[in-house]
Amino acid sequence: MTTRELRILAPCGMLGYGFPKSSFQRGMELLPDAIVVDAGSTDGGPHKLGAGSAIVSKQACKKDLEIMISAGVSASIPVIIGSAGGSGAKVHVEWTRSIITEILQEKGLSGLKIATIWADIPNDIIEAKLDSGQCLPLGLSVKPLTKERLYATNGVVAQMGHEPIVAALEEGADIIICGRAYDPSPFAAVAIHKGYDAALAYHMGKILECAALCAEPGTTKDSMLGILKENSFILKTLNDTRKCTAISVAAHTFYEKDHPYLLHGPGYILDLEHCEFTELPDHSVEVRGSKMLETPEYKIKLEGAMQVAYRTFVIAGIRDPLLINKIEEVEELVKQQVYEYYTEISQEDYSINFINYGMNGVLGSLEPTPNPGHELGVLFEVIAVTQELASAICGSVRSTFLHYGYEGRKSTAGNLAFPFAPSDVPFGPVYEFSVYHLMEVSDGLEMFHCDYEEV
């Protein structure tokens, strides 16, 4: 039975996105029990995981962490980072840990216990789970996970639940660096560790992970306070320019879900069908009615990316109304001319793609109003088996498009206006999710090893 409120300060919706110091300080003045921040996402696709690069810069990450760690140490409360480095793999966790070590040394902070929870899953374990039918694709678009694709993958991570984070809190960790974590888990772990209701803890974590995005006006670049009680929780803005409303908080409850009120997580299903959202006089919102069901099997989500090609692209502008009105026709003719020129190269080794911004560049064939305006922005890319081939084909597409003599053209050149020189941008490797699966495990601790370090 809980006897007091639990308060969690979420500085921002993504570590490195930044936040007003005034908002964060107001949150600290309300005496939070923990500072928790999400640092990861797959929203941007598989590239960061496959390439081993971070979502934000070191400078941005360090700027946020300096404020958070200094405040956490001063208040003797834990600082928890979920999905460190963006994708939560070993390289991302080590990158984050090196920044934290640098901060501690520069500020002369010592006597701290740092917990690092790894989320990397060995290939042999995944292979065995595949053979036993305990690892299945998450969705129909996932390609079959063969042994060849598994070993071509640049490491596989799993989304941890609250259990390993609770274990680190029980060990008295001051700073917890989590590998890939289910976004609400670091927030929920603090509450579950203190004996609060798991359903309320996860629901509050689901909203806090994006910080002030649940407010009006919403943003991930501002702080939010979550206050957990025995039978409800409150979401409180820390900036006078924002307020929480029943609609804004309820709307964020639906964020990134494929079902109106059921939210699947590691080992449980959160049932939010009967939740109530009540606006309070101070522009905060109280939520009650969250329920949780345990799943028959405990499953964790696996994520892995493999390199599949290389990309070169060009950005150009078009203003000729004749070309704009027949843009897709001309693009197809340009493609055919390039195909005919490179007959010695198999079309299986490359692809040519056009994206017409100002007509249907965002929704494609789903665009309800495809009528173009007086100008178009055209992005065309070539994806090929090597960077050299991608750049060679892209150069031919660009030069063919630039001088293509479409019917009615009044000039002899200048179809495309380039904002940059050189116009062709060799992007580098292209990745796809090779592992996007649910794997059955015995419990939430089995796959997640934790290291402790005294500094």
Protein Blocks (a to p, Z undefined) as FASTA:
>chain_A
ZZbdcddddfbfbehkapafklmmmmmmnopabdcddfbdfklojmlmmnopafbdfklm
mmmmmmmmmmmmmnopacddehehhlopaklmmmmmmmmmmmmmmnopghiacddddfbd
cfklmmmmmmnopaccedjklccddfklmmmpgciaddddfklmmmmmmnopabdcdddd
dfklmmmmmmmmnopafklmmmmmmmmmnommmpccddfkbccdddddfkbccdddfbfk
bccdfklmmmmmmgopabfkbccdehiacdfklgccdddfkopacdehiacdddfbdcdd
ddddddfbdcdddddddfbfklmmmmmmmmmmmmmmmmmmmmmbcfklpccddddehilm
mnmmmlmblcccfbdcdddddddfbfklmmmmmmmmmmmmmmoccehiabfghkbccfbd
cfbdcfbjcdddfbdcddddfblmlmmccddddZZ
